[in-house]
Amino acid sequence: MANKNDLNLTRRDLLKIGAMTGAAAVVGAAAARPTRASAQAAPNCGLPPVPEPYPTSPLILKPFTDPLPIPKALAPIPPQEVANWSNKPGAGVGQQDSSGGTHQLWTSQLPAPYNRDPLVYRIKLEVAAHSFSSSPVRTLVGYRDRRGNIIPPGTVAPKLPDSTIYSFNGTFPGPMINANNGQPALVRFENHLDENPLNLDRGDFGSPEMKFLTHLHNGHTAAESDGNPHQRPEAYAPGEWVDNLYLNYPAGGLDAEKQAFLWFHDHTEGHTGANVYKGMVGIFPVYDSLTGSKLDPGDETKGLRLPGVRKDRPDGAFDVEYDIPLALYDCRLDDGVTGHRDFHNGCGEAHPEQWGKSFFRHYPDQGFVGDVYTVNGKAYPVLEVKRRKYRFRCLPASISRCWELVLMRSSGGPKSAVSLGLSGFALQGQYRIPDGEQCMRMTEIASGGGLLPKPILRDTFEGWPAMRHEIVVDFAKYMDGQPTKKGDVIYLTNIMGMDNGRKPTSGTRFDNKGINGADARVPLLKFVIGDDAVDNSDPGLSPTNTFNPNKELRPQPIVPANWQSLPRREFVLARGNAGGENQWLINGFPFDLAVPLATVTRGAEEVWVLRNGGGGWTHPMHIHQEEHTVLLRNGVAAASVPGHPDDTGKDDVIALDPNEEVWVYRKFRTFTGKYVAHCHNLAHEDHAMMFGWVIAP
């Protein structure tokens, strides 16, 4: 429940917020509304360089009342239905997409037992409506509505209007495909974004041509199915389709290369951030029940006995109870006052008709951060949990925001940031638990590259954009050994503050306050302890006194002893201005389709050196096609560097602190073709911090 003070903000509080956001100067100004055509035409406003103002979202008055959405697994299409498709999937020439593409490697060409026929899924890119919260909300700044009426600060609305999303199958996050290592999956993505049967307001961001290009993040995938703009410069327009073939074949067919948690998202050049923010996000857990060691089958009575109870369904899909994805996403809701203007559209006009709907701008300098935090598409949801162990798969689907997560108790409960006297950037997250104290630890079992070699006991962990972590939480006991009781409340809490998309400004490694930094104790998800439940998972995974730090999880790929003599390439990420939207450079160049920065030979082994060129930004650097092993951070053995204990495992995103240099070992197997590497602060990627590279035969 919201604190009573949140329901009775003083006029002084509200006027202070309005003045700080510049609302007082704008509230009486009439707002011009351009047509969609003129907005997408990016008018020449004759104004100085684009500013980066943020709206102040309406305050959600009843947080932690909406239940956490838990996606169910998408069912494959029955073979008899696929047989009736006019454009059937297959290995033949021209069968890969509506443009006549061809798969370079079909499932029958894989070695046994990977040479199974693919399961076929169908996902439509659709316009849909999405509700971030069912709570009543209160305006924090005044504005003039579309009829010219002045709406004063403090006005309460029964709920937010729905935001329009560009979605996978009509939901945000989109569908979840529960995959298996060894079982290929073919996903047909179809573009229906030109269809709008509900006549929803499309807003003024997202690909203006309504195109998509789907990338399975960290998939060991052929270039034509990788969904990257180097291989496919023109994204798929309305009416077009593509069959992305995800072989679920570990590199080299090795157990050590098996993966555990992927996700798929848009990768349209210049609009990746806008399209992801607009809803193009899907979940792709990968289990291990068919080939090799079968360590992670989704059944806690088998293999490593990781938490999860698998239930096979008659439709060919399966669900895993107690194994829950948590997609973290921060958004801004239009306040009706903040001007719309960026490199793509708008001349600074306000949009009162967009009040309460999602707001996004292409901010190339600082990046884009939101002030409303959501989990699985809901702002401040609640989940009742059993008194047993759970597996959570944490996905930061944010544009620029980095997170640091900790489990806390609070006797006073959440209080709105404004009622605590906070203002400006400190309003981000909307709520705080000022008396929050850590009450549980977590066991990390996997990073973005899959299972770690051994579990790691964590008080907190950092999640930068696209960097996944899998944790085990035991809701039966607190960290002091005391048992939990039915009705107890625990908050998954973010303690990492970011004034903007530049870099974290608080958190364990950034201001040394850690969990004592009261200005950034933002509760994201409320857990309510429920009944007891059977728990057959390994007690050694519990982050209590039964924790076993020596439990063997997944053996990791072998780094050659002579890695220092391998070919070495260096890539420097830096701020620059190559004209227009090319605000970020790698090795002095903006992204250029015609100029790949590396050509490697299939099967080769190399060391890549990634260096943050400074300026005070952080960069989550993602390299497509195959994972890496971190060797050195600033010349020191990676796993010994504070803040990165999971460098013991392979990964696909490199967290680069300001001025940091990281060496990684990479190998290039199975496929040839064009790929990319880029910063996963998507404001940076969309403004040219990306380079193409090629795998040659």
C-alpha positions as CSV (number, residue, x, y, z in Angstrom):
1,M,0.0,0.0,0.0
2,A,1.1,3.6,-0.6
3,N,2.0,5.6,2.4
4,K,-0.8,8.0,3.4
5,N,1.5,11.0,2.8
6,D,1.6,9.9,-0.8
7,L,-2.1,10.5,-1.2
8,N,-2.0,14.0,0.3
9,L,0.9,15.8,-1.3
10,T,1.0,19.4,-0.2
11,R,0.5,22.2,-2.7
12,R,3.9,23.4,-1.8
13,D,5.4,20.0,-2.7
14,L,3.6,20.0,-6.0
15,L,4.5,23.6,-6.9
16,K,8.1,22.9,-6.1
17,I,8.2,19.9,-8.5
18,G,6.5,22.0,-11.2
19,A,9.0,24.8,-10.8
20,M,11.9,22.4,-10.9
21,T,10.8,20.7,-14.1
22,G,10.1,24.0,-15.8
23,A,6.4,23.4,-15.8
24,A,5.6,26.8,-14.4
25,A,6.9,28.5,-17.5
26,V,5.1,26.2,-19.8
27,V,1.8,25.4,-18.3
28,G,0.0,28.3,-19.8
29,A,1.5,27.9,-23.3
30,A,-0.7,26.4,-26.0
31,A,0.7,23.1,-27.4
32,A,0.9,22.7,-31.1
33,R,0.4,19.2,-32.4
34,P,2.0,18.2,-35.6
35,T,0.5,15.6,-37.8
36,R,2.2,12.2,-37.7
37,A,3.5,12.7,-41.2
38,S,5.1,16.0,-40.3
39,A,6.5,14.5,-37.1
40,Q,8.2,11.7,-38.9
41,A,9.5,14.0,-41.6
42,A,11.9,15.5,-39.0
43,P,11.2,19.2,-39.7
44,N,14.0,21.7,-39.8
45,C,13.3,23.7,-36.7
46,G,16.1,26.2,-37.1
47,L,17.0,25.7,-33.4
48,P,20.3,25.1,-31.6
49,P,21.5,21.6,-30.8
50,V,19.0,19.2,-29.5
51,P,18.4,19.4,-25.7
52,E,17.7,16.4,-23.6
53,P,14.9,17.2,-21.2
54,Y,12.9,14.6,-19.3
55,P,9.3,14.7,-18.3
56,T,8.2,14.0,-14.7
57,S,5.9,10.9,-14.8
58,P,2.6,11.0,-12.9
59,L,3.0,9.4,-9.5
60,I,1.6,5.9,-9.1
61,L,-0.4,6.1,-5.9
62,K,-0.9,2.4,-5.1
63,P,2.3,0.6,-5.9
64,F,2.7,-3.2,-5.3
65,T,-0.9,-4.1,-6.0
66,D,-0.7,-5.4,-9.5
67,P,0.4,-9.0,-9.7
68,L,3.8,-9.8,-11.4
69,P,3.0,-11.1,-14.9
70,I,4.8,-14.4,-15.4
71,P,4.8,-15.4,-19.1
72,K,3.8,-18.8,-20.2
73,A,5.8,-20.6,-22.8
74,L,4.7,-20.2,-26.4
75,A,3.5,-23.4,-28.1
76,P,5.1,-24.5,-31.4
77,I,2.9,-24.6,-34.5
78,P,1.6,-28.1,-35.2
79,P,3.4,-29.7,-38.3
80,Q,0.1,-30.2,-40.1
81,E,-0.6,-26.5,-39.9
82,V,2.9,-25.5,-41.1
83,A,2.4,-27.9,-44.1
84,N,-0.5,-25.6,-45.2
85,W,1.5,-22.4,-45.1
86,S,1.9,-20.8,-48.6
87,N,5.6,-20.1,-47.8
88,K,6.8,-23.2,-46.0
89,P,10.0,-23.1,-43.9
90,G,12.9,-25.2,-45.3
91,A,16.4,-25.6,-46.4
92,G,15.8,-24.8,-50.1
93,V,17.0,-21.7,-52.0
94,G,14.8,-18.7,-51.2
95,Q,13.1,-20.2,-48.1
96,Q,14.7,-18.1,-45.4
97,D,12.7,-14.9,-45.8
98,S,10.3,-13.0,-48.0
99,S,13.3,-11.5,-49.9
100,G,14.5,-14.9,-51.1
101,G,17.2,-15.5,-48.5
102,T,18.6,-19.0,-47.9
103,H,19.8,-20.7,-44.7
104,Q,23.5,-21.4,-44.8
105,L,23.2,-24.4,-42.4
106,W,20.1,-26.5,-42.0
107,T,19.4,-28.8,-39.1
108,S,19.9,-32.0,-41.1
109,Q,23.6,-30.9,-41.6
110,L,24.3,-30.8,-37.9
111,P,26.0,-33.8,-36.2
112,A,23.9,-36.2,-34.3
113,P,22.1,-35.8,-31.9
114,Y,21.6,-32.2,-32.9
115,N,20.2,-32.9,-36.4
116,R,16.5,-32.8,-35.4
117,D,13.8,-31.2,-37.4
118,P,13.1,-27.7,-35.9
119,L,10.1,-26.8,-33.9
120,V,8.3,-24.0,-35.7
121,Y,7.0,-20.9,-33.9
122,R,5.1,-17.9,-35.3
123,I,5.4,-14.4,-33.9
124,K,3.7,-11.4,-35.3
125,L,5.0,-7.9,-35.0
126,E,1.8,-6.1,-33.9
127,V,0.5,-2.8,-32.7
128,A,-1.1,-3.2,-29.3
129,A,-2.1,-1.4,-26.1
130,H,-0.2,-1.9,-22.8
131,S,-1.0,-1.0,-19.2
132,F,1.9,-0.3,-17.0
133,S,-0.3,0.0,-13.9
134,S,-3.9,-0.2,-12.8
135,S,-3.2,2.2,-9.9
136,P,-4.7,5.7,-9.7
137,V,-2.1,8.4,-10.4
138,R,-1.4,12.0,-9.4
139,T,0.0,14.7,-11.7
140,L,3.2,16.2,-10.4
141,V,3.3,19.1,-12.9
142,G,0.5,21.1,-14.4
143,Y,-0.3,21.3,-18.1
144,R,-2.9,22.5,-20.6
145,D,-4.8,19.6,-22.1
146,R,-5.8,19.3,-25.7
147,R,-9.0,21.3,-25.1
148,G,-7.1,24.2,-23.6
149,N,-8.1,23.4,-20.0
150,I,-5.4,23.9,-17.4
151,I,-4.8,20.7,-15.4
152,P,-3.2,21.7,-12.1
153,P,-0.6,19.7,-10.3
154,G,-2.0,17.3,-7.8
155,T,-4.9,16.2,-10.0
156,V,-5.8,12.5,-9.5
157,A,-6.7,10.3,-12.4
158,P,-8.2,6.8,-11.8
159,K,-5.5,5.1,-13.9
160,L,-3.0,5.7,-16.6
161,P,-4.0,5.6,-20.2
162,D,-2.7,2.6,-22.0
163,S,0.5,3.1,-23.9
164,T,0.8,2.0,-27.5
165,I,3.4,-0.7,-28.1
166,Y,5.0,-2.4,-31.1
167,S,5.0,-5.9,-29.8
168,F,5.8,-9.5,-30.4
169,N,2.3,-11.2,-30.4
170,G,0.6,-8.2,-28.7
171,T,2.3,-8.3,-25.3
172,F,5.1,-6.7,-23.4
173,P,7.3,-8.5,-22.8
174,G,6.6,-10.6,-25.7
175,P,6.2,-14.4,-25.8
176,M,8.6,-16.7,-24.0
177,I,10.1,-19.6,-25.9
178,N,11.3,-22.3,-23.6
179,A,14.0,-23.9,-25.7
180,N,16.3,-26.9,-25.3
181,N,19.9,-27.3,-26.2
182,G,19.9,-29.8,-29.0
183,Q,16.4,-28.9,-30.3
184,P,16.4,-26.4,-33.1
185,A,13.7,-23.8,-33.2
186,L,12.6,-21.9,-36.3
187,V,10.7,-18.6,-35.5
188,R,8.8,-17.0,-38.3
189,F,8.6,-13.2,-37.6
190,E,5.9,-11.4,-39.6
191,N,5.5,-7.7,-39.8
192,H,1.9,-6.5,-39.2
193,L,2.9,-3.1,-37.8
194,D,1.0,-1.3,-40.6
195,E,-2.3,-2.8,-39.2
196,N,-4.0,-0.9,-36.4
197,P,-7.5,-2.3,-36.0
198,L,-8.0,-0.5,-32.7
199,N,-6.9,2.8,-34.2
200,L,-4.4,3.3,-31.4
201,D,-2.3,6.5,-31.3
202,R,1.1,5.4,-32.5
203,G,2.9,8.2,-30.8
204,D,6.0,9.7,-32.4
205,F,8.8,7.3,-31.8
206,G,9.8,3.9,-33.2
207,S,10.9,3.0,-36.6
208,P,9.1,5.6,-38.9
209,E,8.9,3.0,-41.6
210,M,7.4,0.5,-39.1
211,K,10.3,-2.0,-39.8
212,F,11.8,-4.7,-37.5
213,L,14.9,-6.8,-37.4
214,T,14.9,-9.4,-34.6
215,H,18.2,-10.4,-32.9
216,L,18.4,-13.4,-30.6
217,H,20.8,-11.9,-28.1
218,N,23.8,-14.2,-27.5
219,G,22.5,-16.8,-30.0
220,H,25.2,-18.9,-31.7
221,T,23.4,-18.1,-34.9
222,A,24.0,-17.9,-38.6
223,A,24.4,-14.4,-39.9
224,E,21.2,-14.4,-41.9
225,S,19.2,-15.3,-38.8
226,D,21.2,-13.0,-36.5
227,G,19.0,-10.0,-37.1
228,N,21.9,-7.5,-37.3
229,P,22.1,-4.5,-39.6
230,H,25.5,-5.4,-41.0
231,Q,24.2,-8.6,-42.5
232,R,20.7,-7.2,-43.3
233,P,21.0,-3.4,-43.7
234,E,17.3,-3.0,-44.7
235,A,15.0,-4.2,-41.9
236,Y,11.8,-6.0,-42.7
237,A,8.9,-3.8,-43.8
238,P,5.2,-4.4,-43.2
239,G,4.1,-7.5,-45.1
240,E,7.5,-9.1,-45.0
241,W,8.6,-12.1,-43.0
242,V,11.8,-13.9,-41.9
243,D,12.5,-17.4,-40.6
244,N,15.2,-17.0,-38.0
245,L,16.7,-20.5,-37.4
246,Y,18.0,-20.9,-33.9
247,L,19.9,-24.2,-34.0
248,N,20.4,-24.3,-30.2
249,Y,23.7,-25.9,-31.1
250,P,26.5,-25.1,-28.7
251,A,29.7,-23.9,-30.4
252,G,31.8,-26.9,-31.3
253,G,29.1,-29.1,-30.0
254,L,30.7,-28.8,-26.6
255,D,28.9,-29.0,-23.2
256,A,31.0,-26.2,-22.0
257,E,29.4,-23.9,-24.6
258,K,25.8,-24.6,-23.7
259,Q,23.7,-21.6,-22.9
260,A,20.9,-20.9,-20.3
261,F,19.2,-17.6,-20.8
262,L,18.8,-15.6,-24.0
263,W,16.4,-12.9,-25.1
264,F,15.3,-11.5,-28.5
265,H,14.8,-7.9,-29.3
266,D,14.7,-5.5,-32.3
267,H,18.0,-4.4,-34.0
268,T,16.8,-1.9,-36.6
269,E,19.7,0.5,-37.4
270,G,19.2,3.9,-35.8
271,H,15.9,2.8,-34.1
272,T,17.0,-0.2,-31.9
273,G,16.5,1.8,-28.7
274,A,13.1,3.2,-29.8
275,N,11.8,-0.1,-31.0
276,V,13.0,-2.0,-27.9
277,Y,11.6,0.7,-25.7
278,K,8.3,0.5,-27.6
279,G,8.0,-3.2,-26.7
280,M,10.0,-5.5,-29.0
281,V,11.3,-7.7,-26.2
282,G,11.0,-11.5,-25.8
283,I,12.3,-14.2,-23.5
284,F,14.3,-17.3,-24.5
285,P,15.4,-19.6,-21.7
286,V,17.4,-22.6,-22.8
287,Y,17.3,-25.9,-20.9
288,D,19.5,-28.9,-21.1
289,S,17.5,-32.1,-21.2
290,L,18.4,-33.7,-24.6
291,T,22.1,-33.9,-25.2
292,G,25.4,-34.4,-23.4
293,S,25.5,-34.0,-19.6
294,K,21.9,-32.8,-19.2
295,L,22.8,-30.7,-16.2
296,D,19.9,-28.2,-16.4
297,P,16.7,-30.0,-17.6
298,G,14.2,-27.8,-15.8
299,D,13.6,-30.6,-13.3
300,E,14.9,-30.1,-9.8
301,T,15.1,-33.9,-9.2
302,K,17.7,-34.3,-12.0
303,G,21.0,-33.0,-13.2
304,L,22.3,-30.2,-10.9
305,R,18.9,-30.1,-9.2
306,L,18.4,-26.4,-9.9
307,P,15.1,-25.0,-8.7
308,G,12.2,-25.7,-11.1
309,V,9.4,-28.2,-11.6
310,R,8.9,-28.9,-15.3
311,K,5.4,-29.5,-16.7
312,D,5.1,-30.7,-20.3
313,R,2.0,-29.5,-22.1
314,P,-0.1,-31.3,-24.7
315,D,0.6,-28.5,-27.2
316,G,4.3,-29.3,-27.4
317,A,5.5,-26.6,-25.0
318,F,6.6,-26.9,-21.4
319,D,6.5,-24.6,-18.3
320,V,8.8,-24.6,-15.4
321,E,7.3,-23.6,-12.0
322,Y,9.6,-21.7,-9.6
323,D,11.8,-20.6,-12.5
324,I,10.8,-17.0,-13.3
325,P,12.2,-14.4,-15.7
326,L,12.4,-10.8,-14.4
327,A,12.6,-8.3,-17.2
328,L,13.7,-4.9,-15.7
329,Y,12.6,-1.8,-17.7
330,D,12.5,1.9,-16.8
331,C,10.2,4.2,-18.6
332,R,9.0,7.9,-18.7
333,L,5.4,8.8,-19.0
334,D,4.5,12.1,-20.7
335,D,3.7,14.9,-18.4
336,G,2.0,17.0,-21.1
337,V,4.6,19.8,-20.7
338,T,8.0,18.5,-21.8
339,G,8.8,19.3,-25.4
340,H,9.2,16.6,-28.0
341,R,12.3,17.1,-30.0
342,D,15.3,15.0,-31.2
343,F,17.2,14.2,-34.4
344,H,14.1,12.5,-35.8
345,N,11.1,14.6,-35.1
346,G,9.6,17.4,-33.1
347,C,10.4,21.1,-32.7
348,G,10.0,21.3,-28.9
349,E,6.2,21.2,-28.9
350,A,4.3,19.7,-25.9
351,H,1.9,16.8,-26.4
352,P,-0.9,17.0,-23.8
353,E,-2.8,14.3,-25.6
354,Q,0.1,12.0,-24.8
355,W,-0.2,12.6,-21.0
356,G,0.5,9.4,-19.1
357,K,1.6,7.5,-22.1
358,S,5.2,6.3,-22.7
359,F,7.6,9.1,-23.7
360,F,10.9,8.4,-25.6
361,R,13.5,10.6,-27.3
362,H,16.7,9.8,-29.2
363,Y,19.0,11.3,-26.7
364,P,22.5,10.7,-28.0
365,D,24.6,12.4,-25.3
366,Q,23.5,11.2,-21.9
367,G,21.4,8.2,-22.9
368,F,17.8,7.6,-21.9
369,V,16.6,6.7,-18.3
370,G,13.1,6.4,-16.9
371,D,11.6,7.4,-13.6
372,V,9.0,4.6,-13.4
373,Y,10.5,1.2,-12.9
374,T,8.8,-1.9,-14.1
375,V,9.2,-5.7,-13.9
376,N,7.8,-7.9,-16.7
377,G,6.0,-4.8,-17.9
378,K,4.2,-3.8,-14.7
379,A,5.2,-0.9,-12.5
380,Y,6.0,-2.1,-8.9
381,P,4.3,-5.5,-9.0
382,V,3.8,-8.0,-6.2
383,L,4.4,-11.8,-6.2
384,E,3.4,-14.3,-3.6
385,V,6.1,-16.9,-3.1
386,K,6.2,-20.3,-1.4
387,R,8.6,-21.0,1.4
388,R,11.2,-22.7,-0.8
389,K,13.9,-21.9,-3.3
390,Y,13.3,-20.1,-6.6
391,R,15.3,-19.5,-9.7
392,F,15.1,-15.9,-11.1
393,R,16.4,-15.0,-14.5
394,C,17.1,-11.2,-14.4
395,L,17.2,-9.4,-17.7
396,P,17.9,-5.6,-17.7
397,A,15.9,-4.6,-20.8
398,S,16.6,-1.0,-20.2
399,I,17.9,1.5,-22.8
400,S,20.7,3.0,-20.6
401,R,19.9,2.2,-16.9
402,C,22.3,0.1,-14.9
403,W,20.9,-1.7,-11.8
404,E,22.3,-3.1,-8.5
405,L,19.8,-5.4,-6.8
406,V,19.5,-6.5,-3.2
407,L,16.8,-8.2,-1.1
408,M,15.5,-6.0,1.7
409,R,13.0,-5.8,4.5
410,S,11.3,-2.5,5.6
411,S,9.2,-2.0,8.7
412,G,8.0,1.4,7.4
413,G,7.2,0.3,3.9
414,P,7.5,2.3,0.6
415,K,7.3,6.1,0.7
416,S,7.1,8.3,-2.3
417,A,10.3,10.1,-3.1
418,V,8.4,13.4,-3.3
419,S,7.0,13.0,0.2
420,L,10.6,12.5,1.5
421,G,11.5,15.9,0.1
422,L,13.4,14.5,-2.9
423,S,13.3,16.4,-6.2
424,G,14.9,16.5,-9.6
425,F,16.7,13.3,-10.7
426,A,16.2,12.0,-7.1
427,L,12.5,11.4,-8.1
428,Q,13.6,8.5,-10.3
429,G,12.0,5.3,-9.2
430,Q,9.2,7.2,-7.5
431,Y,9.4,5.2,-4.2
432,R,12.0,4.5,-1.5
433,I,12.3,2.3,1.5
434,P,14.4,4.6,3.7
435,D,14.7,2.0,6.5
436,G,15.4,-0.9,4.1
437,E,17.9,-3.4,5.4
438,Q,19.3,-6.4,3.6
439,C,17.6,-9.5,4.8
440,M,18.6,-12.2,2.3
441,R,21.6,-13.2,0.2
442,M,21.4,-14.7,-3.3
443,T,23.2,-17.5,-5.0
444,E,24.3,-16.6,-8.5
445,I,24.3,-19.7,-10.7
446,A,24.6,-18.2,-14.2
447,S,25.6,-15.1,-16.1
448,G,24.7,-14.1,-19.7
449,G,26.8,-17.0,-21.1
450,G,25.1,-19.7,-19.1
451,L,25.9,-21.7,-15.9
452,L,29.0,-20.6,-14.0
453,P,31.7,-23.1,-13.0
454,K,30.7,-22.8,-9.4
455,P,27.9,-20.9,-7.6
456,I,28.7,-17.5,-6.1
457,L,27.2,-16.1,-2.9
458,R,26.1,-12.5,-3.5
459,D,24.8,-9.7,-1.3
460,T,24.1,-7.7,-4.4
461,F,24.8,-7.9,-8.2
462,E,25.0,-5.3,-10.9
463,G,22.8,-5.7,-14.0
464,W,23.8,-3.4,-16.9
465,P,21.7,-3.2,-20.1
466,A,21.3,-6.7,-21.6
467,M,23.6,-8.3,-18.9
468,R,21.7,-11.3,-17.5
469,H,22.2,-12.9,-14.1
470,E,20.4,-16.0,-12.8
471,I,20.0,-16.2,-9.0
472,V,18.6,-18.6,-6.5
473,V,16.6,-17.2,-3.6
474,D,15.6,-19.3,-0.6
475,F,12.4,-17.8,0.8
476,A,12.3,-20.2,3.7
477,K,15.1,-18.5,5.7
478,Y,16.6,-15.1,6.3
479,M,20.3,-14.5,6.1
480,D,20.5,-14.6,10.0
481,G,19.1,-18.1,9.9
482,Q,15.7,-17.2,11.2
483,P,12.7,-18.8,9.4
484,T,10.4,-16.7,7.3
485,K,6.7,-16.5,8.3
486,K,3.6,-16.4,6.1
487,G,2.8,-12.8,5.3
488,D,6.3,-11.5,5.6
489,V,7.3,-9.0,3.0
490,I,10.6,-8.7,1.1
491,Y,11.5,-6.2,-1.6
492,L,13.8,-6.7,-4.6
493,T,15.4,-3.3,-4.3
494,N,17.6,-1.2,-6.7
495,I,20.4,0.6,-4.9
496,M,22.1,2.0,-8.0
497,G,21.2,5.5,-8.9
498,M,21.7,7.2,-12.4
499,D,21.1,10.8,-12.8
500,N,21.1,10.2,-16.6
501,G,22.3,7.6,-19.0
502,R,26.0,8.5,-18.6
503,K,27.1,6.3,-15.7
504,P,25.9,5.1,-12.2
505,T,26.1,7.8,-9.5
506,S,25.5,5.5,-6.5
507,G,25.9,1.8,-5.7
508,T,28.4,-0.4,-4.0
509,R,31.3,0.3,-6.5
510,F,30.4,3.9,-7.4
511,D,29.9,5.8,-4.1
512,N,30.9,3.2,-1.5
513,K,27.5,3.6,0.2
514,G,26.1,0.3,-1.2
515,I,23.0,-0.8,0.6
516,N,23.3,2.1,3.0
517,G,22.7,4.7,0.2
518,A,19.2,5.7,1.3
519,D,18.8,8.0,-1.8
520,A,18.7,5.0,-4.1
521,R,16.8,2.3,-2.1
522,V,14.1,1.9,-4.8
523,P,11.8,-1.1,-4.3
524,L,11.1,-2.8,-7.6
525,L,9.2,-6.0,-6.7
526,K,7.3,-7.0,-3.6
527,F,7.6,-10.6,-2.5
528,V,4.9,-11.8,0.0
529,I,5.8,-15.1,1.8
530,G,3.0,-17.7,1.4
531,D,2.6,-21.3,2.3
532,D,5.2,-24.1,2.5
533,A,5.9,-26.1,-0.7
534,V,7.9,-29.2,-1.6
535,D,11.5,-28.3,-2.5
536,N,13.6,-31.0,-4.2
537,S,16.3,-28.6,-5.4
538,D,19.9,-29.0,-4.0
539,P,20.2,-27.5,-0.5
540,G,23.7,-26.5,-1.4
541,L,22.3,-23.8,-3.6
542,S,20.5,-22.1,-0.7
543,P,22.3,-18.9,0.2
544,T,22.1,-19.8,3.9
545,N,24.4,-21.9,6.1
546,T,23.9,-24.9,3.7
547,F,25.5,-23.0,0.8
548,N,28.1,-25.1,-1.0
549,P,30.7,-22.8,-2.8
550,N,32.4,-25.9,-4.2
551,K,29.4,-27.3,-6.1
552,E,30.4,-28.0,-9.7
553,L,28.0,-26.4,-12.1
554,R,29.1,-26.1,-15.8
555,P,32.8,-26.7,-16.8
556,Q,33.9,-23.7,-18.8
557,P,35.6,-23.5,-22.2
558,I,39.4,-24.0,-22.1
559,V,41.4,-20.9,-22.8
560,P,44.7,-21.9,-24.6
561,A,47.8,-21.6,-22.5
562,N,49.4,-19.5,-25.3
563,W,46.6,-16.9,-25.4
564,Q,49.1,-14.1,-25.1
565,S,50.6,-15.0,-28.4
566,L,47.2,-15.2,-30.3
567,P,46.3,-12.5,-32.8
568,R,45.1,-9.4,-30.9
569,R,42.8,-6.6,-31.9
570,E,42.0,-3.4,-30.1
571,F,38.7,-1.4,-30.1
572,V,38.5,1.9,-28.4
573,L,35.0,3.3,-27.5
574,A,34.9,7.1,-27.4
575,R,32.7,10.2,-27.7
576,G,33.0,11.9,-31.0
577,N,31.1,13.9,-33.5
578,A,31.3,12.6,-37.1
579,G,28.3,14.8,-38.1
580,G,24.5,14.5,-37.5
581,E,23.6,11.6,-35.3
582,N,27.1,10.0,-35.4
583,Q,27.8,11.0,-31.9
584,W,29.8,7.9,-30.8
585,L,32.8,6.3,-32.4
586,I,34.8,3.0,-32.2
587,N,38.5,3.3,-33.3
588,G,37.6,6.8,-34.5
589,F,34.8,5.6,-36.9
590,P,31.0,5.7,-36.7
591,F,29.2,2.5,-37.8
592,D,29.7,2.0,-41.5
593,L,28.3,-0.9,-43.5
594,A,31.0,-0.7,-46.0
595,V,33.9,-0.6,-43.5
596,P,34.1,-3.6,-41.2
597,L,36.7,-3.2,-38.5
598,A,37.7,-6.8,-38.4
599,T,37.7,-9.9,-40.7
600,V,38.4,-13.2,-39.0
601,T,38.7,-16.7,-40.3
602,R,36.2,-19.3,-39.2
603,G,37.8,-21.5,-36.6
604,A,40.3,-18.9,-35.5
605,E,41.1,-17.9,-32.0
606,E,41.9,-14.3,-31.1
607,V,42.2,-11.9,-28.2
608,W,40.1,-8.7,-28.4
609,V,40.9,-5.7,-26.3
610,L,38.0,-3.4,-25.5
611,R,38.9,0.0,-24.1
612,N,36.7,2.7,-22.8
613,G,38.1,5.9,-24.1
614,G,37.1,7.9,-21.1
615,G,34.9,11.0,-20.7
616,G,33.1,9.5,-17.7
617,W,30.7,7.1,-19.5
618,T,30.1,3.5,-18.8
619,H,29.6,1.1,-21.8
620,P,28.1,-2.4,-21.8
621,M,29.8,-3.7,-24.9
622,H,28.1,-6.6,-26.7
623,I,29.7,-8.8,-29.3
624,H,27.5,-11.0,-31.5
625,Q,27.8,-14.6,-32.7
626,E,29.9,-16.3,-30.0
627,E,30.7,-15.7,-26.4
628,H,33.9,-14.6,-24.8
629,T,36.0,-15.4,-21.7
630,V,37.3,-12.4,-19.8
631,L,41.1,-12.5,-19.3
632,L,42.2,-9.2,-17.8
633,R,40.7,-6.0,-16.4
634,N,43.2,-3.2,-16.5
635,G,45.9,-5.7,-16.6
636,V,44.7,-7.7,-13.6
637,A,43.2,-11.3,-13.7
638,A,39.5,-10.6,-14.3
639,A,37.9,-12.8,-11.6
640,S,40.0,-11.1,-8.9
641,V,38.6,-7.6,-9.7
642,P,36.0,-6.4,-7.2
643,G,32.5,-6.2,-8.6
644,H,33.0,-8.9,-11.3
645,P,33.2,-12.3,-9.5
646,D,31.2,-13.9,-12.3
647,D,34.0,-13.2,-14.8
648,T,34.7,-16.9,-14.0
649,G,32.0,-17.7,-16.6
650,K,31.7,-16.9,-20.3
651,D,29.6,-14.0,-21.3
652,D,28.4,-11.8,-24.3
653,V,28.4,-8.3,-22.7
654,I,31.5,-6.6,-21.3
655,A,30.9,-4.0,-18.5
656,L,33.4,-1.2,-19.2
657,D,33.8,1.3,-16.4
658,P,35.2,4.8,-17.3
659,N,38.7,4.4,-18.8
660,E,38.7,0.6,-18.2
661,E,40.4,-1.8,-20.5
662,V,39.3,-5.5,-20.8
663,W,40.9,-8.3,-22.7
664,V,38.7,-11.2,-23.8
665,Y,39.4,-14.5,-25.6
666,R,37.1,-15.4,-28.5
667,K,36.7,-18.1,-31.1
668,F,34.7,-18.1,-34.3
669,R,32.9,-21.4,-35.1
670,T,30.2,-22.9,-37.2
671,F,29.1,-20.0,-39.4
672,T,30.4,-17.3,-41.8
673,G,29.0,-13.9,-42.6
674,K,28.6,-10.4,-41.3
675,Y,28.1,-9.5,-37.6
676,V,28.3,-6.5,-35.4
677,A,29.6,-5.5,-32.0
678,H,28.1,-2.4,-30.2
679,C,27.5,-0.7,-26.9
680,H,24.2,-1.9,-25.4
681,N,23.4,1.5,-24.0
682,L,21.1,1.7,-27.0
683,A,21.3,5.4,-27.1
684,H,25.0,5.0,-27.9
685,E,24.4,2.1,-30.4
686,D,21.7,4.1,-32.3
687,H,24.2,7.0,-32.6
688,A,26.9,5.0,-34.2
689,M,28.8,3.2,-31.4
690,M,28.8,0.0,-33.4
691,F,31.1,-1.7,-35.8
692,G,30.7,-4.4,-38.4
693,W,33.0,-7.5,-38.6
694,V,33.1,-10.5,-40.8
695,I,33.8,-14.3,-40.4
696,A,35.4,-15.5,-43.6
697,P,35.6,-19.2,-44.7
